[in-house]
Amino acid sequence: MSEPLVSVIVPVKDEELYLEQALRSVVEQSYPHIEPIVIDGDSADRSREIARSFEGVRCLTQSGTGLAGAWN
């Protein structure tokens, strides 16, 4: 039986100062079956660009919903 896939959901809204460190922490885990997903709540900074710079990270953008919408 293969090991299960673990999705790590990272909701963001203008978090460019912390996002790279957070995603690096996720992708450097020793467990090999991780699916990082960034939900961007319409950031005005470089959050989307940072998320998309990581190989294997899915980045979904919600228009006009802010951080609360990204959490949901």
CHARMM-style PDB file with segment names, atoms N, HN, CA, C and O in Angstrom:
ATOM      1  N   MET     1       0.843  -1.177   0.000  1.00  0.00      PROA
ATOM      2  CA  MET     1       0.000   0.000   0.000  1.00  0.00      PROA
ATOM      3  C   MET     1       0.891   1.245   0.000  1.00  0.00      PROA
ATOM      4  O   MET     1       1.827   1.342   0.794  1.00  0.00      PROA
ATOM      5  N   SER     2       0.600   2.181  -0.881  1.00  0.00      PROA
ATOM      6  HN  SER     2      -0.160   2.102  -1.525  1.00  0.00      PROA
ATOM      7  CA  SER     2       1.410   3.401  -0.943  1.00  0.00      PROA
ATOM      8  C   SER     2       0.993   4.369   0.164  1.00  0.00      PROA
ATOM      9  O   SER     2      -0.108   4.294   0.709  1.00  0.00      PROA
ATOM     10  N   GLU     3       1.894   5.258   0.467  1.00  0.00      PROA
ATOM     11  HN  GLU     3       2.789   5.319   0.024  1.00  0.00      PROA
ATOM     12  CA  GLU     3       1.620   6.245   1.510  1.00  0.00      PROA
ATOM     13  C   GLU     3       0.648   7.286   0.987  1.00  0.00      PROA
ATOM     14  O   GLU     3       0.696   7.624  -0.196  1.00  0.00      PROA
ATOM     15  N   PRO     4      -0.239   7.810   1.839  1.00  0.00      PROA
ATOM     16  CA  PRO     4      -1.242   8.772   1.383  1.00  0.00      PROA
ATOM     17  C   PRO     4      -0.631  10.130   1.036  1.00  0.00      PROA
ATOM     18  O   PRO     4       0.405  10.527   1.568  1.00  0.00      PROA
ATOM     19  N   LEU     5      -1.309  10.821   0.130  1.00  0.00      PROA
ATOM     20  HN  LEU     5      -2.151  10.499  -0.302  1.00  0.00      PROA
ATOM     21  CA  LEU     5      -0.930  12.178  -0.241  1.00  0.00      PROA
ATOM     22  C   LEU     5      -1.452  13.129   0.831  1.00  0.00      PROA
ATOM     23  O   LEU     5      -2.608  13.034   1.244  1.00  0.00      PROA
ATOM     24  N   VAL     6      -0.600  14.039   1.274  1.00  0.00      PROA
ATOM     25  HN  VAL     6       0.339  14.115   0.938  1.00  0.00      PROA
ATOM     26  CA  VAL     6      -0.982  15.041   2.270  1.00  0.00      PROA
ATOM     27  C   VAL     6      -1.000  16.399   1.590  1.00  0.00      PROA
ATOM     28  O   VAL     6       0.016  16.851   1.062  1.00  0.00      PROA
ATOM     29  N   SER     7      -2.164  17.050   1.604  1.00  0.00      PROA
ATOM     30  HN  SER     7      -2.989  16.683   2.033  1.00  0.00      PROA
ATOM     31  CA  SER     7      -2.279  18.395   1.048  1.00  0.00      PROA
ATOM     32  C   SER     7      -2.002  19.409   2.149  1.00  0.00      PROA
ATOM     33  O   SER     7      -2.587  19.343   3.230  1.00  0.00      PROA
ATOM     34  N   VAL     8      -1.115  20.336   1.869  1.00  0.00      PROA
ATOM     35  HN  VAL     8      -0.639  20.390   0.991  1.00  0.00      PROA
ATOM     36  CA  VAL     8      -0.799  21.407   2.813  1.00  0.00      PROA
ATOM     37  C   VAL     8      -1.332  22.693   2.193  1.00  0.00      PROA
ATOM     38  O   VAL     8      -0.805  23.176   1.191  1.00  0.00      PROA
ATOM     39  N   ILE     9      -2.385  23.242   2.800  1.00  0.00      PROA
ATOM     40  HN  ILE     9      -2.814  22.850   3.614  1.00  0.00      PROA
ATOM     41  CA  ILE     9      -3.037  24.429   2.272  1.00  0.00      PROA
ATOM     42  C   ILE     9      -2.512  25.656   3.005  1.00  0.00      PROA
ATOM     43  O   ILE     9      -2.553  25.727   4.233  1.00  0.00      PROA
ATOM     44  N   VAL    10      -2.014  26.629   2.227  1.00  0.00      PROA
ATOM     45  HN  VAL    10      -1.980  26.571   1.230  1.00  0.00      PROA
ATOM     46  CA  VAL    10      -1.431  27.850   2.781  1.00  0.00      PROA
ATOM     47  C   VAL    10      -2.255  29.043   2.272  1.00  0.00      PROA
ATOM     48  O   VAL    10      -2.057  29.485   1.141  1.00  0.00      PROA
ATOM     49  N   PRO    11      -3.186  29.573   3.105  1.00  0.00      PROA
ATOM     50  CA  PRO    11      -3.934  30.754   2.686  1.00  0.00      PROA
ATOM     51  C   PRO    11      -3.082  32.008   2.892  1.00  0.00      PROA
ATOM     52  O   PRO    11      -2.449  32.165   3.936  1.00  0.00      PROA
ATOM     53  N   VAL    12      -3.066  32.900   1.897  1.00  0.00      PROA
ATOM     54  HN  VAL    12      -3.580  32.773   1.048  1.00  0.00      PROA
ATOM     55  CA  VAL    12      -2.250  34.114   2.006  1.00  0.00      PROA
ATOM     56  C   VAL    12      -3.018  35.336   1.509  1.00  0.00      PROA
ATOM     57  O   VAL    12      -3.918  35.235   0.676  1.00  0.00      PROA
ATOM     58  N   LYS    13      -2.645  36.456   2.031  1.00  0.00      PROA
ATOM     59  HN  LYS    13      -1.914  36.538   2.709  1.00  0.00      PROA
ATOM     60  CA  LYS    13      -3.090  37.774   1.566  1.00  0.00      PROA
ATOM     61  C   LYS    13      -1.975  38.739   1.910  1.00  0.00      PROA
ATOM     62  O   LYS    13      -1.820  39.123   3.069  1.00  0.00      PROA
ATOM     63  N   ASP    14      -1.189  39.139   0.906  1.00  0.00      PROA
ATOM     64  HN  ASP    14      -1.315  38.827  -0.036  1.00  0.00      PROA
ATOM     65  CA  ASP    14      -0.071  40.064   1.101  1.00  0.00      PROA
ATOM     66  C   ASP    14       0.925  39.553   2.138  1.00  0.00      PROA
ATOM     67  O   ASP    14       1.237  40.246   3.107  1.00  0.00      PROA
ATOM     68  N   GLU    15       1.414  38.346   1.927  1.00  0.00      PROA
ATOM     69  HN  GLU    15       1.161  37.783   1.140  1.00  0.00      PROA
ATOM     70  CA  GLU    15       2.347  37.712   2.874  1.00  0.00      PROA
ATOM     71  C   GLU    15       3.714  37.443   2.269  1.00  0.00      PROA
ATOM     72  O   GLU    15       4.356  36.453   2.620  1.00  0.00      PROA
ATOM     73  N   GLU    16       4.176  38.310   1.360  1.00  0.00      PROA
ATOM     74  HN  GLU    16       3.654  39.114   1.075  1.00  0.00      PROA
ATOM     75  CA  GLU    16       5.453  38.040   0.699  1.00  0.00      PROA
ATOM     76  C   GLU    16       6.627  37.946   1.673  1.00  0.00      PROA
ATOM     77  O   GLU    16       7.619  37.283   1.370  1.00  0.00      PROA
ATOM     78  N   LEU    17       6.538  38.584   2.820  1.00  0.00      PROA
ATOM     79  HN  LEU    17       5.732  39.123   3.066  1.00  0.00      PROA
ATOM     80  CA  LEU    17       7.651  38.531   3.775  1.00  0.00      PROA
ATOM     81  C   LEU    17       7.839  37.147   4.384  1.00  0.00      PROA
ATOM     82  O   LEU    17       8.951  36.795   4.778  1.00  0.00      PROA
ATOM     83  N   TYR    18       6.774  36.361   4.469  1.00  0.00      PROA
ATOM     84  HN  TYR    18       5.871  36.647   4.149  1.00  0.00      PROA
ATOM     85  CA  TYR    18       6.837  35.069   5.159  1.00  0.00      PROA
ATOM     86  C   TYR    18       6.592  33.871   4.255  1.00  0.00      PROA
ATOM     87  O   TYR    18       6.894  32.741   4.639  1.00  0.00      PROA
ATOM     88  N   LEU    19       6.053  34.093   3.064  1.00  0.00      PROA
ATOM     89  HN  LEU    19       5.808  35.011   2.751  1.00  0.00      PROA
ATOM     90  CA  LEU    19       5.615  32.982   2.226  1.00  0.00      PROA
ATOM     91  C   LEU    19       6.763  32.089   1.766  1.00  0.00      PROA
ATOM     92  O   LEU    19       6.633  30.865   1.794  1.00  0.00      PROA
ATOM     93  N   GLU    20       7.868  32.663   1.350  1.00  0.00      PROA
ATOM     94  HN  GLU    20       7.974  33.657   1.327  1.00  0.00      PROA
ATOM     95  CA  GLU    20       8.988  31.837   0.883  1.00  0.00      PROA
ATOM     96  C   GLU    20       9.477  30.901   1.979  1.00  0.00      PROA
ATOM     97  O   GLU    20       9.710  29.719   1.728  1.00  0.00      PROA
ATOM     98  N   GLN    21       9.631  31.418   3.180  1.00  0.00      PROA
ATOM     99  HN  GLN    21       9.441  32.379   3.383  1.00  0.00      PROA
ATOM    100  CA  GLN    21      10.083  30.595   4.304  1.00  0.00      PROA
ATOM    101  C   GLN    21       9.058  29.499   4.614  1.00  0.00      PROA
ATOM    102  O   GLN    21       9.432  28.356   4.879  1.00  0.00      PROA
ATOM    103  N   ALA    22       7.779  29.842   4.581  1.00  0.00      PROA
ATOM    104  HN  ALA    22       7.476  30.770   4.366  1.00  0.00      PROA
ATOM    105  CA  ALA    22       6.732  28.854   4.868  1.00  0.00      PROA
ATOM    106  C   ALA    22       6.725  27.743   3.825  1.00  0.00      PROA
ATOM    107  O   ALA    22       6.658  26.564   4.173  1.00  0.00      PROA
ATOM    108  N   LEU    23       6.794  28.116   2.539  1.00  0.00      PROA
ATOM    109  HN  LEU    23       6.848  29.074   2.256  1.00  0.00      PROA
ATOM    110  CA  LEU    23       6.779  27.102   1.494  1.00  0.00      PROA
ATOM    111  C   LEU    23       8.045  26.258   1.498  1.00  0.00      PROA
ATOM    112  O   LEU    23       7.993  25.056   1.238  1.00  0.00      PROA
ATOM    113  N   ARG    24       9.167  26.873   1.789  1.00  0.00      PROA
ATOM    114  HN  ARG    24       9.209  27.849   2.000  1.00  0.00      PROA
ATOM    115  CA  ARG    24      10.418  26.109   1.878  1.00  0.00      PROA
ATOM    116  C   ARG    24      10.301  25.056   2.991  1.00  0.00      PROA
ATOM    117  O   ARG    24      10.763  23.926   2.835  1.00  0.00      PROA
ATOM    118  N   SER    25       9.686  25.434   4.098  1.00  0.00      PROA
ATOM    119  HN  SER    25       9.310  26.352   4.224  1.00  0.00      PROA
ATOM    120  CA  SER    25       9.481  24.500   5.197  1.00  0.00      PROA
ATOM    121  C   SER    25       8.599  23.330   4.765  1.00  0.00      PROA
ATOM    122  O   SER    25       8.851  22.188   5.148  1.00  0.00      PROA
ATOM    123  N   VAL    26       7.578  23.607   3.979  1.00  0.00      PROA
ATOM    124  HN  VAL    26       7.373  24.535   3.667  1.00  0.00      PROA
ATOM    125  CA  VAL    26       6.680  22.551   3.506  1.00  0.00      PROA
ATOM    126  C   VAL    26       7.397  21.617   2.546  1.00  0.00      PROA
ATOM    127  O   VAL    26       7.353  20.401   2.729  1.00  0.00      PROA
ATOM    128  N   VAL    27       8.054  22.153   1.533  1.00  0.00      PROA
ATOM    129  HN  VAL    27       8.090  23.142   1.384  1.00  0.00      PROA
ATOM    130  CA  VAL    27       8.655  21.300   0.499  1.00  0.00      PROA
ATOM    131  C   VAL    27       9.897  20.557   0.987  1.00  0.00      PROA
ATOM    132  O   VAL    27      10.307  19.581   0.359  1.00  0.00      PROA
ATOM    133  N   GLU    28      10.499  20.986   2.075  1.00  0.00      PROA
ATOM    134  HN  GLU    28      10.166  21.779   2.586  1.00  0.00      PROA
ATOM    135  CA  GLU    28      11.690  20.316   2.597  1.00  0.00      PROA
ATOM    136  C   GLU    28      11.373  19.256   3.656  1.00  0.00      PROA
ATOM    137  O   GLU    28      12.284  18.736   4.301  1.00  0.00      PROA
ATOM    138  N   GLN    29      10.116  18.938   3.835  1.00  0.00      PROA
ATOM    139  HN  GLN    29       9.376  19.359   3.311  1.00  0.00      PROA
ATOM    140  CA  GLN    29       9.750  17.886   4.788  1.00  0.00      PROA
ATOM    141  C   GLN    29      10.277  16.542   4.310  1.00  0.00      PROA
ATOM    142  O   GLN    29      10.449  16.333   3.110  1.00  0.00      PROA
ATOM    143  N   SER    30      10.530  15.647   5.225  1.00  0.00      PROA
ATOM    144  HN  SER    30      10.390  15.817   6.201  1.00  0.00      PROA
ATOM    145  CA  SER    30      11.062  14.338   4.852  1.00  0.00      PROA
ATOM    146  C   SER    30       9.983  13.425   4.270  1.00  0.00      PROA
ATOM    147  O   SER    30      10.306  12.469   3.565  1.00  0.00      PROA
ATOM    148  N   TYR    31       8.730  13.697   4.548  1.00  0.00      PROA
ATOM    149  HN  TYR    31       8.468  14.474   5.121  1.00  0.00      PROA
ATOM    150  CA  TYR    31       7.641  12.900   3.973  1.00  0.00      PROA
ATOM    151  C   TYR    31       7.527  13.239   2.489  1.00  0.00      PROA
ATOM    152  O   TYR    31       7.380  14.412   2.146  1.00  0.00      PROA
ATOM    153  N   PRO    32       7.590  12.251   1.604  1.00  0.00      PROA
ATOM    154  CA  PRO    32       7.701  12.544   0.175  1.00  0.00      PROA
ATOM    155  C   PRO    32       6.395  12.864  -0.555  1.00  0.00      PROA
ATOM    156  O   PRO    32       6.438  13.397  -1.664  1.00  0.00      PROA
ATOM    157  N   HSD    33       5.254  12.560   0.027  1.00  0.00      PROA
ATOM    158  HN  HSD    33       5.220  12.127   0.927  1.00  0.00      PROA
ATOM    159  CA  HSD    33       3.981  12.704  -0.687  1.00  0.00      PROA
ATOM    160  C   HSD    33       3.197  13.926  -0.188  1.00  0.00      PROA
ATOM    161  O   HSD    33       2.152  13.799   0.451  1.00  0.00      PROA
ATOM    162  N   ILE    34       3.732  15.105  -0.497  1.00  0.00      PROA
ATOM    163  HN  ILE    34       4.580  15.208  -1.015  1.00  0.00      PROA
ATOM    164  CA  ILE    34       3.120  16.358  -0.054  1.00  0.00      PROA
ATOM    165  C   ILE    34       2.658  17.152  -1.273  1.00  0.00      PROA
ATOM    166  O   ILE    34       3.370  17.257  -2.272  1.00  0.00      PROA
ATOM    167  N   GLU    35       1.454  17.707  -1.170  1.00  0.00      PROA
ATOM    168  HN  GLU    35       0.875  17.621  -0.359  1.00  0.00      PROA
ATOM    169  CA  GLU    35       0.882  18.540  -2.227  1.00  0.00      PROA
ATOM    170  C   GLU    35       0.671  19.945  -1.640  1.00  0.00      PROA
ATOM    171  O   GLU    35      -0.361  20.187  -1.014  1.00  0.00      PROA
ATOM    172  N   PRO    36       1.613  20.873  -1.823  1.00  0.00      PROA
ATOM    173  CA  PRO    36       1.426  22.228  -1.307  1.00  0.00      PROA
ATOM    174  C   PRO    36       0.468  23.018  -2.203  1.00  0.00      PROA
ATOM    175  O   PRO    36       0.619  23.033  -3.425  1.00  0.00      PROA
ATOM    176  N   ILE    37      -0.509  23.669  -1.588  1.00  0.00      PROA
ATOM    177  HN  ILE    37      -0.631  23.657  -0.595  1.00  0.00      PROA
ATOM    178  CA  ILE    37      -1.484  24.477  -2.318  1.00  0.00      PROA
ATOM    179  C   ILE    37      -1.551  25.853  -1.645  1.00  0.00      PROA
ATOM    180  O   ILE    37      -1.873  25.960  -0.462  1.00  0.00      PROA
ATOM    181  N   VAL    38      -1.247  26.889  -2.409  1.00  0.00      PROA
ATOM    182  HN  VAL    38      -0.986  26.802  -3.370  1.00  0.00      PROA
ATOM    183  CA  VAL    38      -1.361  28.258  -1.908  1.00  0.00      PROA
ATOM    184  C   VAL    38      -2.676  28.825  -2.422  1.00  0.00      PROA
ATOM    185  O   VAL    38      -2.938  28.809  -3.625  1.00  0.00      PROA
ATOM    186  N   ILE    39      -3.503  29.326  -1.506  1.00  0.00      PROA
ATOM    187  HN  ILE    39      -3.290  29.338  -0.529  1.00  0.00      PROA
ATOM    188  CA  ILE    39      -4.748  29.998  -1.873  1.00  0.00      PROA
ATOM    189  C   ILE    39      -4.515  31.480  -1.619  1.00  0.00      PROA
ATOM    190  O   ILE    39      -4.424  31.925  -0.475  1.00  0.00      PROA
ATOM    191  N   ASP    40      -4.421  32.233  -2.705  1.00  0.00      PROA
ATOM    192  HN  ASP    40      -4.495  31.872  -3.635  1.00  0.00      PROA
ATOM    193  CA  ASP    40      -4.133  33.667  -2.606  1.00  0.00      PROA
ATOM    194  C   ASP    40      -5.431  34.463  -2.591  1.00  0.00      PROA
ATOM    195  O   ASP    40      -6.243  34.359  -3.510  1.00  0.00      PROA
ATOM    196  N   GLY    41      -5.619  35.251  -1.553  1.00  0.00      PROA
ATOM    197  HN  GLY    41      -4.959  35.336  -0.806  1.00  0.00      PROA
ATOM    198  CA  GLY    41      -6.811  36.076  -1.400  1.00  0.00      PROA
ATOM    199  C   GLY    41      -6.660  37.431  -2.057  1.00  0.00      PROA
ATOM    200  O   GLY    41      -6.929  38.455  -1.430  1.00  0.00      PROA
ATOM    201  N   ASP    42      -6.233  37.455  -3.313  1.00  0.00      PROA
ATOM    202  HN  ASP    42      -6.014  36.623  -3.822  1.00  0.00      PROA
ATOM    203  CA  ASP    42      -6.094  38.683  -4.102  1.00  0.00      PROA
ATOM    204  C   ASP    42      -5.013  39.614  -3.535  1.00  0.00      PROA
ATOM    205  O   ASP    42      -5.268  40.792  -3.282  1.00  0.00      PROA
ATOM    206  N   SER    43      -3.828  39.083  -3.344  1.00  0.00      PROA
ATOM    207  HN  SER    43      -3.620  38.127  -3.549  1.00  0.00      PROA
ATOM    208  CA  SER    43      -2.705  39.856  -2.801  1.00  0.00      PROA
ATOM    209  C   SER    43      -2.283  40.975  -3.736  1.00  0.00      PROA
ATOM    210  O   SER    43      -2.373  40.849  -4.957  1.00  0.00      PROA
ATOM    211  N   ALA    44      -1.823  42.070  -3.148  1.00  0.00      PROA
ATOM    212  HN  ALA    44      -1.751  42.172  -2.156  1.00  0.00      PROA
ATOM    213  CA  ALA    44      -1.315  43.207  -3.916  1.00  0.00      PROA
ATOM    214  C   ALA    44       0.211  43.217  -3.937  1.00  0.00      PROA
ATOM    215  O   ALA    44       0.817  44.119  -4.515  1.00  0.00      PROA
ATOM    216  N   ASP    45       0.827  42.228  -3.315  1.00  0.00      PROA
ATOM    217  HN  ASP    45       0.334  41.495  -2.845  1.00  0.00      PROA
ATOM    218  CA  ASP    45       2.296  42.158  -3.282  1.00  0.00      PROA
ATOM    219  C   ASP    45       2.767  41.013  -4.185  1.00  0.00      PROA
ATOM    220  O   ASP    45       2.059  40.641  -5.121  1.00  0.00      PROA
ATOM    221  N   ARG    46       3.933  40.457  -3.920  1.00  0.00      PROA
ATOM    222  HN  ARG    46       4.507  40.759  -3.160  1.00  0.00      PROA
ATOM    223  CA  ARG    46       4.533  39.412  -4.756  1.00  0.00      PROA
ATOM    224  C   ARG    46       4.186  37.991  -4.306  1.00  0.00      PROA
ATOM    225  O   ARG    46       4.866  37.044  -4.701  1.00  0.00      PROA
ATOM    226  N   SER    47       3.157  37.826  -3.500  1.00  0.00      PROA
ATOM    227  HN  SER    47       2.604  38.595  -3.180  1.00  0.00      PROA
ATOM    228  CA  SER    47       2.817  36.504  -2.970  1.00  0.00      PROA
ATOM    229  C   SER    47       2.597  35.470  -4.063  1.00  0.00      PROA
ATOM    230  O   SER    47       3.136  34.366  -3.977  1.00  0.00      PROA
ATOM    231  N   ARG    48       1.818  35.801  -5.093  1.00  0.00      PROA
ATOM    232  HN  ARG    48       1.381  36.697  -5.163  1.00  0.00      PROA
ATOM    233  CA  ARG    48       1.563  34.850  -6.184  1.00  0.00      PROA
ATOM    234  C   ARG    48       2.854  34.482  -6.901  1.00  0.00      PROA
ATOM    235  O   ARG    48       3.093  33.314  -7.207  1.00  0.00      PROA
ATOM    236  N   GLU    49       3.679  35.479  -7.166  1.00  0.00      PROA
ATOM    237  HN  GLU    49       3.486  36.428  -6.918  1.00  0.00      PROA
ATOM    238  CA  GLU    49       4.955  35.243  -7.860  1.00  0.00      PROA
ATOM    239  C   GLU    49       5.849  34.310  -7.052  1.00  0.00      PROA
ATOM    240  O   GLU    49       6.484  33.415  -7.609  1.00  0.00      PROA
ATOM    241  N   ILE    50       5.898  34.517  -5.760  1.00  0.00      PROA
ATOM    242  HN  ILE    50       5.383  35.244  -5.307  1.00  0.00      PROA
ATOM    243  CA  ILE    50       6.716  33.674  -4.883  1.00  0.00      PROA
ATOM    244  C   ILE    50       6.179  32.248  -4.886  1.00  0.00      PROA
ATOM    245  O   ILE    50       6.948  31.294  -5.006  1.00  0.00      PROA
ATOM    246  N   ALA    51       4.868  32.098  -4.753  1.00  0.00      PROA
ATOM    247  HN  ALA    51       4.243  32.872  -4.655  1.00  0.00      PROA
ATOM    248  CA  ALA    51       4.263  30.757  -4.732  1.00  0.00      PROA
ATOM    249  C   ALA    51       4.537  30.016  -6.029  1.00  0.00      PROA
ATOM    250  O   ALA    51       4.858  28.827  -6.013  1.00  0.00      PROA
ATOM    251  N   ARG    52       4.414  30.703  -7.141  1.00  0.00      PROA
ATOM    252  HN  ARG    52       4.154  31.668  -7.155  1.00  0.00      PROA
ATOM    253  CA  ARG    52       4.613  30.070  -8.444  1.00  0.00      PROA
ATOM    254  C   ARG    52       6.080  29.766  -8.741  1.00  0.00      PROA
ATOM    255  O   ARG    52       6.377  29.006  -9.663  1.00  0.00      PROA
ATOM    256  N   SER    53       6.990  30.345  -7.978  1.00  0.00      PROA
ATOM    257  HN  SER    53       6.749  30.962  -7.230  1.00  0.00      PROA
ATOM    258  CA  SER    53       8.413  30.078  -8.192  1.00  0.00      PROA
ATOM    259  C   SER    53       8.836  28.725  -7.627  1.00  0.00      PROA
ATOM    260  O   SER    53       9.925  28.243  -7.939  1.00  0.00      PROA
ATOM    261  N   PHE    54       7.999  28.110  -6.808  1.00  0.00      PROA
ATOM    262  HN  PHE    54       7.115  28.502  -6.555  1.00  0.00      PROA
ATOM    263  CA  PHE    54       8.308  26.806  -6.224  1.00  0.00      PROA
ATOM    264  C   PHE    54       7.743  25.710  -7.116  1.00  0.00      PROA
ATOM    265  O   PHE    54       6.556  25.710  -7.443  1.00  0.00      PROA
ATOM    266  N   GLU    55       8.598  24.785  -7.501  1.00  0.00      PROA
ATOM    267  HN  GLU    55       9.562  24.785  -7.236  1.00  0.00      PROA
ATOM    268  CA  GLU    55       8.161  23.663  -8.325  1.00  0.00      PROA
ATOM    269  C   GLU    55       7.224  22.772  -7.519  1.00  0.00      PROA
ATOM    270  O   GLU    55       7.507  22.441  -6.367  1.00  0.00      PROA
ATOM    271  N   GLY    56       6.117  22.391  -8.125  1.00  0.00      PROA
ATOM    272  HN  GLY    56       5.887  22.660  -9.061  1.00  0.00      PROA
ATOM    273  CA  GLY    56       5.177  21.474  -7.479  1.00  0.00      PROA
ATOM    274  C   GLY    56       4.153  22.147  -6.581  1.00  0.00      PROA
ATOM    275  O   GLY    56       3.308  21.465  -6.002  1.00  0.00      PROA
ATOM    276  N   VAL    57       4.205  23.468  -6.450  1.00  0.00      PROA
ATOM    277  HN  VAL    57       4.891  24.023  -6.921  1.00  0.00      PROA
ATOM    278  CA  VAL    57       3.244  24.187  -5.616  1.00  0.00      PROA
ATOM    279  C   VAL    57       2.114  24.698  -6.504  1.00  0.00      PROA
ATOM    280  O   VAL    57       2.350  25.417  -7.475  1.00  0.00      PROA
ATOM    281  N   ARG    58       0.889  24.320  -6.162  1.00  0.00      PROA
ATOM    282  HN  ARG    58       0.697  23.736  -5.373  1.00  0.00      PROA
ATOM    283  CA  ARG    58      -0.278  24.851  -6.879  1.00  0.00      PROA
ATOM    284  C   ARG    58      -0.646  26.186  -6.261  1.00  0.00      PROA
ATOM    285  O   ARG    58      -0.645  26.334  -5.039  1.00  0.00      PROA
ATOM    286  N   CYS    59      -0.960  27.155  -7.105  1.00  0.00      PROA
ATOM    287  HN  CYS    59      -0.961  27.034  -8.098  1.00  0.00      PROA
ATOM    288  CA  CYS    59      -1.349  28.476  -6.621  1.00  0.00      PROA
ATOM    289  C   CYS    59      -2.704  28.825  -7.214  1.00  0.00      PROA
ATOM    290  O   CYS    59      -2.845  28.963  -8.429  1.00  0.00      PROA
ATOM    291  N   LEU    60      -3.692  28.966  -6.352  1.00  0.00      PROA
ATOM    292  HN  LEU    60      -3.578  28.855  -5.365  1.00  0.00      PROA
ATOM    293  CA  LEU    60      -5.037  29.344  -6.763  1.00  0.00      PROA
ATOM    294  C   LEU    60      -5.300  30.763  -6.289  1.00  0.00      PROA
ATOM    295  O   LEU    60      -4.987  31.105  -5.149  1.00  0.00      PROA
ATOM    296  N   THR    61      -5.874  31.594  -7.157  1.00  0.00      PROA
ATOM    297  HN  THR    61      -6.128  31.316  -8.083  1.00  0.00      PROA
ATOM    298  CA  THR    61      -6.140  32.988  -6.809  1.00  0.00      PROA
ATOM    299  C   THR    61      -7.634  33.221  -6.741  1.00  0.00      PROA
ATOM    300  O   THR    61      -8.384  32.839  -7.640  1.00  0.00      PROA
ATOM    301  N   GLN    62      -8.057  33.863  -5.643  1.00  0.00      PROA
ATOM    302  HN  GLN    62      -7.448  34.173  -4.913  1.00  0.00      PROA
ATOM    303  CA  GLN    62      -9.451  34.249  -5.489  1.00  0.00      PROA
ATOM    304  C   GLN    62      -9.538  35.751  -5.641  1.00  0.00      PROA
ATOM    305  O   GLN    62      -8.861  36.487  -4.923  1.00  0.00      PROA
ATOM    306  N   SER    63     -10.341  36.205  -6.540  1.00  0.00      PROA
ATOM    307  HN  SER    63     -10.892  35.607  -7.123  1.00  0.00      PROA
ATOM    308  CA  SER    63     -10.445  37.626  -6.827  1.00  0.00      PROA
ATOM    309  C   SER    63     -11.370  38.339  -5.834  1.00  0.00      PROA
ATOM    310  O   SER    63     -12.554  38.020  -5.732  1.00  0.00      PROA
ATOM    311  N   GLY    64     -10.808  39.310  -5.106  1.00  0.00      PROA
ATOM    312  HN  GLY    64      -9.846  39.570  -5.189  1.00  0.00      PROA
ATOM    313  CA  GLY    64     -11.596  40.177  -4.249  1.00  0.00      PROA
ATOM    314  C   GLY    64     -12.139  39.554  -2.979  1.00  0.00      PROA
ATOM    315  O   GLY    64     -13.036  40.128  -2.363  1.00  0.00      PROA
ATOM    316  N   THR    65     -11.631  38.397  -2.559  1.00  0.00      PROA
ATOM    317  HN  THR    65     -10.901  37.930  -3.059  1.00  0.00      PROA
ATOM    318  CA  THR    65     -12.185  37.754  -1.379  1.00  0.00      PROA
ATOM    319  C   THR    65     -11.347  37.949  -0.126  1.00  0.00      PROA
ATOM    320  O   THR    65     -11.838  37.717   0.979  1.00  0.00      PROA
ATOM    321  N   GLY    66     -10.117  38.361  -0.268  1.00  0.00      PROA
ATOM    322  HN  GLY    66      -9.718  38.549  -1.166  1.00  0.00      PROA
ATOM    323  CA  GLY    66      -9.255  38.614   0.886  1.00  0.00      PROA
ATOM    324  C   GLY    66      -8.830  37.344   1.596  1.00  0.00      PROA
ATOM    325  O   GLY    66      -9.014  36.241   1.081  1.00  0.00      PROA
ATOM    326  N   LEU    67      -8.263  37.503   2.776  1.00  0.00      PROA
ATOM    327  HN  LEU    67      -8.114  38.398   3.195  1.00  0.00      PROA
ATOM    328  CA  LEU    67      -7.716  36.367   3.515  1.00  0.00      PROA
ATOM    329  C   LEU    67      -8.815  35.453   4.019  1.00  0.00      PROA
ATOM    330  O   LEU    67      -8.645  34.234   3.998  1.00  0.00      PROA
ATOM    331  N   ALA    68      -9.928  35.991   4.469  1.00  0.00      PROA
ATOM    332  HN  ALA    68     -10.066  36.981   4.486  1.00  0.00      PROA
ATOM    333  CA  ALA    68     -11.022  35.150   4.970  1.00  0.00      PROA
ATOM    334  C   ALA    68     -11.525  34.221   3.874  1.00  0.00      PROA
ATOM    335  O   ALA    68     -11.811  33.055   4.146  1.00  0.00      PROA
ATOM    336  N   GLY    69     -11.637  34.700   2.659  1.00  0.00      PROA
ATOM    337  HN  GLY    69     -11.405  35.647   2.437  1.00  0.00      PROA
ATOM    338  CA  GLY    69     -12.048  33.860   1.539  1.00  0.00      PROA
ATOM    339  C   GLY    69     -11.024  32.783   1.240  1.00  0.00      PROA
ATOM    340  O   GLY    69     -11.387  31.663   0.881  1.00  0.00      PROA
ATOM    341  N   ALA    70      -9.751  33.110   1.382  1.00  0.00      PROA
ATOM    342  HN  ALA    70      -9.456  34.020   1.674  1.00  0.00      PROA
ATOM    343  CA  ALA    70      -8.696  32.105   1.170  1.00  0.00      PROA
ATOM    344  C   ALA    70      -8.771  31.021   2.229  1.00  0.00      PROA
ATOM    345  O   ALA    70      -8.545  29.852   1.919  1.00  0.00      PROA
ATOM    346  N   TRP    71      -9.081  31.372   3.467  1.00  0.00      PROA
ATOM    347  HN  TRP    71      -9.264  32.323   3.719  1.00  0.00      PROA
ATOM    348  CA  TRP    71      -9.234  30.374   4.529  1.00  0.00      PROA
ATOM    349  C   TRP    71     -10.376  29.407   4.220  1.00  0.00      PROA
ATOM    350  O   TRP    71     -10.270  28.198   4.422  1.00  0.00      PROA
ATOM    351  N   ASN    72     -11.457  29.977   3.728  1.00  0.00      PROA
ATOM    352  HN  ASN    72     -11.544  30.960   3.564  1.00  0.00      PROA
ATOM    353  CA  ASN    72     -12.637  29.136   3.449  1.00  0.00      PROA
ATOM    354  C   ASN    72     -12.406  28.298   2.223  1.00  0.00      PROA
ATOM    355  OT1 ASN    72     -13.281  27.527   1.828  1.00  0.00      PROA
TER     356      ASN     72
END
